[in-house]
């Protein structure tokens, strides 16, 4: 995905109530259960043979190669605790909002007479639930990384730079260089 999409996923994963399976065998067994016991579908999902999946299920193979281990981990974490994930997203979108911690260069379009030079800033800002809802909705619809960045920048613009509309009326803010971004629920 991207920095913003991965950050949203990481924030939601923090709400998990049980740890994700650690061993390759346990992870592949979980994927097989998720696909109604079909090792064939899991093999197609992971891009390996059905026999390889069966070997992981029986713990005959313990250590997958790096690219396969990454695919297994990605597929398991994507499916792990969907109800907990949905509850965390709903809580953030309805009442809690998101906390954004970022170190980025912000570009400005401002009124004449003020500077519009991009500045590097480290911000920790609580975004209200409407921005969390927009971010999660856009992510579910498969929005591009740039679209997710634009929504995040708009939230920071309204809450931090414009102080809920109390100042800097004509200011437009955008990420021009993103060094670090984390979300918290």
C-alpha positions as CSV (number, residue, x, y, z in Angstrom):
1,X,0.0,0.0,0.0
2,X,1.6,3.2,1.1
3,X,2.6,5.2,4.2
4,X,-0.9,6.4,5.0
5,X,-2.6,3.1,4.2
6,X,-0.1,1.1,6.2
7,X,-0.4,3.6,9.1
8,X,-4.1,3.1,9.2
9,X,-3.8,-0.7,9.1
10,X,-1.2,-0.6,11.9
11,X,-3.4,1.6,14.1
12,X,-6.3,-0.9,13.7
13,X,-4.0,-3.8,14.4
14,X,-3.2,-2.3,17.7
15,X,-6.8,-3.0,18.7
16,X,-6.4,-6.8,18.3
17,X,-7.3,-8.7,21.4
18,X,-5.2,-11.8,20.5
19,X,-1.8,-12.0,18.9
20,X,-1.5,-13.1,15.3
21,X,-0.1,-16.6,14.9
22,X,3.6,-16.7,14.9
23,X,4.8,-19.9,13.1
24,X,4.4,-20.4,9.4
25,X,2.4,-23.6,10.0
26,X,-0.1,-21.9,12.3
27,X,-0.5,-19.0,9.8
28,X,-1.1,-21.4,6.9
29,X,-3.6,-23.5,9.0
30,X,-5.4,-20.2,9.8
31,X,-5.6,-19.3,6.1
32,X,-6.9,-22.8,5.2
33,X,-9.6,-22.5,7.9
34,X,-10.6,-19.1,6.4
35,X,-11.0,-20.7,3.0
36,X,-13.2,-23.5,4.3
37,X,-10.4,-26.1,4.3
38,X,-9.4,-25.6,0.7
39,X,-5.6,-25.9,0.4
40,X,-6.0,-25.3,-3.3
41,X,-7.4,-21.8,-2.8
42,X,-4.7,-21.0,-0.3
43,X,-2.1,-22.2,-2.7
44,X,-3.5,-19.9,-5.4
45,X,-3.6,-17.0,-3.0
46,X,0.0,-17.5,-2.0
47,X,1.3,-18.5,-5.4
48,X,2.7,-21.9,-4.4
49,X,1.6,-25.5,-5.1
50,X,-1.1,-27.2,-3.2
51,X,1.4,-29.8,-1.9
52,X,3.5,-27.0,-0.4
53,X,0.5,-25.7,1.5
54,X,-0.3,-29.2,2.8
55,X,3.3,-29.5,4.0
56,X,3.0,-26.3,5.9
57,X,-0.3,-27.4,7.4
58,X,1.4,-30.6,8.7
59,X,4.5,-28.7,9.9
60,X,6.7,-30.6,7.5
61,X,8.1,-27.3,6.3
62,X,8.9,-24.8,9.0
63,X,10.7,-21.9,7.4
64,X,9.3,-20.3,4.3
65,X,11.6,-18.3,2.0
66,X,11.4,-14.5,2.7
67,X,9.0,-13.5,-0.1
68,X,6.6,-16.3,0.8
69,X,6.8,-15.5,4.5
70,X,5.9,-11.9,3.7
71,X,2.9,-13.0,1.6
72,X,1.7,-15.3,4.3
73,X,2.0,-12.6,7.0
74,X,0.2,-10.1,4.9
75,X,-2.7,-12.4,4.1
76,X,-3.1,-13.5,7.7
77,X,-3.0,-10.0,9.2
78,X,-5.4,-8.8,6.6
79,X,-8.0,-11.4,7.7
80,X,-7.2,-11.5,11.5
81,X,-10.0,-10.6,13.8
82,X,-12.3,-8.9,11.4
83,X,-14.9,-8.0,14.0
84,X,-12.4,-6.4,16.3
85,X,-11.0,-4.5,13.3
86,X,-14.5,-3.3,12.3
87,X,-15.3,-2.3,15.9
88,X,-12.1,-0.2,16.1
89,X,-12.8,1.5,12.8
90,X,-16.4,2.2,13.8
91,X,-15.3,3.7,17.1
92,X,-12.8,5.9,15.5
93,X,-15.2,7.0,12.8
94,X,-18.2,7.6,15.2
95,X,-16.7,9.0,18.5
96,X,-13.0,8.7,19.0
97,X,-11.3,10.0,15.9
98,X,-7.6,9.5,15.1
99,X,-4.4,10.9,16.5
100,X,-1.9,11.7,13.8
101,X,1.8,11.9,14.6
102,X,3.7,13.1,11.6
103,X,7.0,14.6,10.5
104,X,6.5,16.1,7.1
105,X,7.2,19.1,5.0
106,X,4.0,21.0,4.4
107,X,3.5,23.2,1.4
108,X,1.2,26.2,1.6
109,X,-1.0,28.2,-0.6
110,X,-1.6,31.4,1.3
111,X,-2.9,34.9,1.0
112,X,-0.6,37.5,-0.6
113,X,1.9,39.0,1.8
114,X,2.5,35.8,3.7
115,X,5.1,33.2,3.1
116,X,4.3,30.0,1.2
117,X,7.7,28.3,1.7
118,X,7.4,24.7,2.6
119,X,8.3,24.0,6.2
120,X,9.4,20.8,8.0
121,X,7.2,20.2,11.0
122,X,6.6,17.5,13.6
123,X,2.9,17.5,14.6
124,X,0.8,15.3,16.8
125,X,-2.8,16.3,16.2
126,X,-6.1,14.6,17.2
127,X,-8.4,14.5,14.1
128,X,-12.1,14.4,14.7
129,X,-14.2,11.4,13.8
130,X,-15.4,12.8,10.4
131,X,-11.8,12.6,9.1
132,X,-11.3,9.1,10.5
133,X,-14.5,8.1,8.7
134,X,-13.4,9.6,5.5
135,X,-10.0,8.0,5.7
136,X,-11.3,4.5,6.5
137,X,-14.0,4.8,3.8
138,X,-11.5,5.9,1.2
139,X,-9.2,3.1,2.2
140,X,-12.0,0.5,1.9
141,X,-12.9,1.8,-1.5
142,X,-9.3,1.3,-2.7
143,X,-8.3,5.0,-2.9
144,X,-4.8,5.8,-4.0
145,X,-2.1,6.7,-1.5
146,X,-2.3,10.3,-2.8
147,X,-6.0,10.5,-2.0
148,X,-5.4,9.3,1.6
149,X,-2.6,11.8,2.0
150,X,-4.9,14.6,0.7
151,X,-7.6,13.7,3.3
152,X,-5.0,13.6,6.1
153,X,-3.5,16.9,5.0
154,X,-7.0,18.4,4.8
155,X,-7.7,17.3,8.4
156,X,-4.4,18.8,9.6
157,X,-5.2,22.0,7.7
158,X,-8.6,22.4,9.3
159,X,-7.7,21.3,12.8
160,X,-4.1,22.5,13.3
161,X,-3.4,25.2,10.8
162,X,-6.8,26.9,10.6
163,X,-7.8,26.1,14.2
164,X,-11.3,24.9,13.3
165,X,-11.9,27.9,11.0
166,X,-10.8,30.6,13.5
167,X,-7.7,31.7,11.6
168,X,-5.9,31.5,8.2
169,X,-9.1,31.5,6.2
170,X,-7.5,31.2,2.7
171,X,-4.8,28.7,3.7
172,X,-4.4,25.5,1.7
173,X,-2.0,22.8,3.1
174,X,-0.5,19.8,1.4
175,X,2.1,17.2,2.2
176,X,5.1,17.8,0.0
177,X,7.5,15.4,1.7
178,X,6.4,12.8,4.3
179,X,9.2,11.5,6.5
180,X,7.1,9.8,9.2
181,X,3.4,9.1,9.8
182,X,1.6,7.1,12.5
183,X,-2.0,6.9,13.5
184,X,-3.5,6.1,16.8
185,X,-7.0,5.2,17.8
